[in-house]
Amino acid sequence: MNIGDYWDEDTVDKVTKLLHEYHDLFPTKFSNLNLKSKENVREELDKMLTVGIIEPGEESEWLSLMVFQEKKTKLI
């Protein structure tokens, strides 16, 4: 399966340019996250390790990448 199976060539070009333009928003390794994000992620990972939801592993192309999204805060 290829991305071209779903999108035409023009759409693939537009998405590719967009991803290249904003590549800094999509870290591919934990070590590329900013300090605040690292601290938050480390806390959550430690919680999940403690209760056995996840297991330790090496950074590898075979592991799933993590998507980090901060919670929205309500304005009062």
PyMOL commands that place a pseudoatom at each C-alpha (Angstrom):
pseudoatom trace, name=CA, resn=MET, resi=1, chain=A, elem=C, hetatm=0, pos=[0.000, 0.000, 0.000]
pseudoatom trace, name=CA, resn=ASN, resi=2, chain=A, elem=C, hetatm=0, pos=[1.306, 3.435, -0.912]
pseudoatom trace, name=CA, resn=ILE, resi=3, chain=A, elem=C, hetatm=0, pos=[0.115, 6.932, -0.147]
pseudoatom trace, name=CA, resn=GLY, resi=4, chain=A, elem=C, hetatm=0, pos=[-0.564, 7.336, -3.869]
pseudoatom trace, name=CA, resn=ASP, resi=5, chain=A, elem=C, hetatm=0, pos=[-3.227, 4.626, -3.597]
pseudoatom trace, name=CA, resn=TYR, resi=6, chain=A, elem=C, hetatm=0, pos=[-5.429, 7.107, -1.730]
pseudoatom trace, name=CA, resn=TRP, resi=7, chain=A, elem=C, hetatm=0, pos=[-4.420, 10.556, -3.024]
pseudoatom trace, name=CA, resn=ASP, resi=8, chain=A, elem=C, hetatm=0, pos=[-3.690, 11.910, -6.481]
pseudoatom trace, name=CA, resn=GLU, resi=9, chain=A, elem=C, hetatm=0, pos=[-0.197, 13.178, -7.328]
pseudoatom trace, name=CA, resn=ASP, resi=10, chain=A, elem=C, hetatm=0, pos=[-1.081, 16.837, -6.708]
pseudoatom trace, name=CA, resn=THR, resi=11, chain=A, elem=C, hetatm=0, pos=[-2.375, 16.085, -3.195]
pseudoatom trace, name=CA, resn=VAL, resi=12, chain=A, elem=C, hetatm=0, pos=[0.701, 13.975, -2.385]
pseudoatom trace, name=CA, resn=ASP, resi=13, chain=A, elem=C, hetatm=0, pos=[2.946, 16.869, -3.491]
pseudoatom trace, name=CA, resn=LYS, resi=14, chain=A, elem=C, hetatm=0, pos=[1.031, 19.364, -1.340]
pseudoatom trace, name=CA, resn=VAL, resi=15, chain=A, elem=C, hetatm=0, pos=[1.145, 17.116, 1.742]
pseudoatom trace, name=CA, resn=THR, resi=16, chain=A, elem=C, hetatm=0, pos=[4.844, 16.394, 1.215]
pseudoatom trace, name=CA, resn=LYS, resi=17, chain=A, elem=C, hetatm=0, pos=[5.664, 20.118, 0.968]
pseudoatom trace, name=CA, resn=LEU, resi=18, chain=A, elem=C, hetatm=0, pos=[3.585, 20.825, 4.071]
pseudoatom trace, name=CA, resn=LEU, resi=19, chain=A, elem=C, hetatm=0, pos=[5.322, 18.094, 6.077]
pseudoatom trace, name=CA, resn=HIS, resi=20, chain=A, elem=C, hetatm=0, pos=[8.743, 19.354, 4.982]
pseudoatom trace, name=CA, resn=GLU, resi=21, chain=A, elem=C, hetatm=0, pos=[7.806, 22.927, 5.884]
pseudoatom trace, name=CA, resn=TYR, resi=22, chain=A, elem=C, hetatm=0, pos=[6.682, 21.932, 9.391]
pseudoatom trace, name=CA, resn=HIS, resi=23, chain=A, elem=C, hetatm=0, pos=[9.066, 19.014, 9.982]
pseudoatom trace, name=CA, resn=ASP, resi=24, chain=A, elem=C, hetatm=0, pos=[10.132, 20.519, 13.324]
pseudoatom trace, name=CA, resn=LEU, resi=25, chain=A, elem=C, hetatm=0, pos=[6.613, 19.881, 14.701]
pseudoatom trace, name=CA, resn=PHE, resi=26, chain=A, elem=C, hetatm=0, pos=[6.916, 16.116, 14.173]
pseudoatom trace, name=CA, resn=PRO, resi=27, chain=A, elem=C, hetatm=0, pos=[9.787, 14.748, 16.256]
pseudoatom trace, name=CA, resn=THR, resi=28, chain=A, elem=C, hetatm=0, pos=[10.772, 11.229, 15.271]
pseudoatom trace, name=CA, resn=LYS, resi=29, chain=A, elem=C, hetatm=0, pos=[12.625, 10.399, 18.500]
pseudoatom trace, name=CA, resn=PHE, resi=30, chain=A, elem=C, hetatm=0, pos=[11.957, 11.030, 22.183]
pseudoatom trace, name=CA, resn=SER, resi=31, chain=A, elem=C, hetatm=0, pos=[15.314, 12.815, 22.389]
pseudoatom trace, name=CA, resn=ASN, resi=32, chain=A, elem=C, hetatm=0, pos=[14.016, 15.476, 19.946]
pseudoatom trace, name=CA, resn=LEU, resi=33, chain=A, elem=C, hetatm=0, pos=[11.175, 16.690, 22.197]
pseudoatom trace, name=CA, resn=ASN, resi=34, chain=A, elem=C, hetatm=0, pos=[11.522, 19.980, 24.087]
pseudoatom trace, name=CA, resn=LEU, resi=35, chain=A, elem=C, hetatm=0, pos=[12.328, 19.925, 27.825]
pseudoatom trace, name=CA, resn=LYS, resi=36, chain=A, elem=C, hetatm=0, pos=[8.764, 20.554, 29.082]
pseudoatom trace, name=CA, resn=SER, resi=37, chain=A, elem=C, hetatm=0, pos=[7.395, 17.835, 26.832]
pseudoatom trace, name=CA, resn=LYS, resi=38, chain=A, elem=C, hetatm=0, pos=[10.122, 15.397, 27.890]
pseudoatom trace, name=CA, resn=GLU, resi=39, chain=A, elem=C, hetatm=0, pos=[9.276, 15.892, 31.559]
pseudoatom trace, name=CA, resn=ASN, resi=40, chain=A, elem=C, hetatm=0, pos=[5.536, 15.358, 30.987]
pseudoatom trace, name=CA, resn=VAL, resi=41, chain=A, elem=C, hetatm=0, pos=[6.113, 12.335, 28.764]
pseudoatom trace, name=CA, resn=ARG, resi=42, chain=A, elem=C, hetatm=0, pos=[8.625, 10.814, 31.207]
pseudoatom trace, name=CA, resn=GLU, resi=43, chain=A, elem=C, hetatm=0, pos=[6.090, 11.107, 34.067]
pseudoatom trace, name=CA, resn=GLU, resi=44, chain=A, elem=C, hetatm=0, pos=[3.376, 9.372, 32.040]
pseudoatom trace, name=CA, resn=LEU, resi=45, chain=A, elem=C, hetatm=0, pos=[5.765, 6.667, 30.812]
pseudoatom trace, name=CA, resn=ASP, resi=46, chain=A, elem=C, hetatm=0, pos=[6.915, 6.003, 34.373]
pseudoatom trace, name=CA, resn=LYS, resi=47, chain=A, elem=C, hetatm=0, pos=[3.276, 5.597, 35.477]
pseudoatom trace, name=CA, resn=MET, resi=48, chain=A, elem=C, hetatm=0, pos=[2.557, 3.157, 32.644]
pseudoatom trace, name=CA, resn=LEU, resi=49, chain=A, elem=C, hetatm=0, pos=[5.767, 1.189, 33.326]
pseudoatom trace, name=CA, resn=THR, resi=50, chain=A, elem=C, hetatm=0, pos=[4.867, 0.908, 37.023]
pseudoatom trace, name=CA, resn=VAL, resi=51, chain=A, elem=C, hetatm=0, pos=[1.466, -0.649, 36.356]
pseudoatom trace, name=CA, resn=GLY, resi=52, chain=A, elem=C, hetatm=0, pos=[2.719, -2.857, 33.517]
pseudoatom trace, name=CA, resn=ILE, resi=53, chain=A, elem=C, hetatm=0, pos=[0.889, -1.218, 30.591]
pseudoatom trace, name=CA, resn=ILE, resi=54, chain=A, elem=C, hetatm=0, pos=[4.152, -0.858, 28.653]
pseudoatom trace, name=CA, resn=GLU, resi=55, chain=A, elem=C, hetatm=0, pos=[7.590, -2.494, 28.669]
pseudoatom trace, name=CA, resn=PRO, resi=56, chain=A, elem=C, hetatm=0, pos=[11.015, -0.889, 28.177]
pseudoatom trace, name=CA, resn=GLY, resi=57, chain=A, elem=C, hetatm=0, pos=[12.516, -1.028, 24.686]
pseudoatom trace, name=CA, resn=GLU, resi=58, chain=A, elem=C, hetatm=0, pos=[15.282, 0.430, 22.552]
pseudoatom trace, name=CA, resn=GLU, resi=59, chain=A, elem=C, hetatm=0, pos=[14.589, 3.190, 20.012]
pseudoatom trace, name=CA, resn=SER, resi=60, chain=A, elem=C, hetatm=0, pos=[14.044, 1.287, 16.802]
pseudoatom trace, name=CA, resn=GLU, resi=61, chain=A, elem=C, hetatm=0, pos=[12.244, 1.587, 13.488]
pseudoatom trace, name=CA, resn=TRP, resi=62, chain=A, elem=C, hetatm=0, pos=[10.057, -1.317, 14.667]
pseudoatom trace, name=CA, resn=LEU, resi=63, chain=A, elem=C, hetatm=0, pos=[8.552, 0.556, 17.609]
pseudoatom trace, name=CA, resn=SER, resi=64, chain=A, elem=C, hetatm=0, pos=[5.524, 2.777, 17.163]
pseudoatom trace, name=CA, resn=LEU, resi=65, chain=A, elem=C, hetatm=0, pos=[6.171, 6.498, 17.287]
pseudoatom trace, name=CA, resn=MET, resi=66, chain=A, elem=C, hetatm=0, pos=[4.579, 8.468, 20.050]
pseudoatom trace, name=CA, resn=VAL, resi=67, chain=A, elem=C, hetatm=0, pos=[2.153, 11.328, 19.427]
pseudoatom trace, name=CA, resn=PHE, resi=68, chain=A, elem=C, hetatm=0, pos=[2.243, 13.982, 22.127]
pseudoatom trace, name=CA, resn=GLN, resi=69, chain=A, elem=C, hetatm=0, pos=[-0.749, 16.286, 22.584]
pseudoatom trace, name=CA, resn=GLU, resi=70, chain=A, elem=C, hetatm=0, pos=[-1.176, 18.655, 25.510]
pseudoatom trace, name=CA, resn=LYS, resi=71, chain=A, elem=C, hetatm=0, pos=[-4.578, 18.833, 27.143]
pseudoatom trace, name=CA, resn=LYS, resi=72, chain=A, elem=C, hetatm=0, pos=[-6.629, 21.916, 26.381]
pseudoatom trace, name=CA, resn=THR, resi=73, chain=A, elem=C, hetatm=0, pos=[-7.243, 24.128, 29.388]
pseudoatom trace, name=CA, resn=LYS, resi=74, chain=A, elem=C, hetatm=0, pos=[-10.622, 25.722, 30.006]
pseudoatom trace, name=CA, resn=LEU, resi=75, chain=A, elem=C, hetatm=0, pos=[-10.722, 29.481, 30.235]
pseudoatom trace, name=CA, resn=ILE, resi=76, chain=A, elem=C, hetatm=0, pos=[-12.843, 30.724, 33.112]
for i in range(1, 76): cmd.bond("trace and resi %d" % i, "trace and resi %d" % (i + 1))
show_as sticks, trace
zoom trace
